[in-house]
Each structure stands twice: as structure tokens, then as C-alpha cells.
């Protein structure tokens, strides 16, 4: 789980939880303190990344690549990878 919070943007925060569906896809659950609800995104393509080492930076959660040079990024406000 990842906490996305930037007090310079808003007092609201989001919690992002990643679950593995299949070998090549993940499920993303996101909680918004503003709406006080959860939203899910199913079937997101899974990159070759380490989801345990995610970092929140500049509005996005970034995950480093394991074997390639392609990291994965999730923009929290627009909710896109």
C-alpha cells in the first residue's frame, strides 16, 4: 500500500493498494479521503517492476524495474499508468 499526500496541493490524500490478478496483470484499489470511498482498476498491465519499492514523487508513484530499464509510474491525480 502507498500513501499519496501532498499538503501543498490539498489536505486530501489517497491510498493506493496493488493486488496481483494474474501473472501479467494487477488490480489497483484506490481510497480517496475526499470522497471517502474506494475505486478499483482491473486488468492493469504488469511491468517487470518491484512493487515493494514504490516511491511517491511529484504526484506519481514510481516503481523501479527489476531486469529492464523501464520503470512503471502511476499518476495518482489522473489515475493512469
Secondary structure by P-SEA (a helix, b strand, c coil): cbbbbbcccccbbbbbbbbbccccbbbbbbbbccccbbbbbccccccccccccccccccbbbbbbccccbbbbbbcccccc
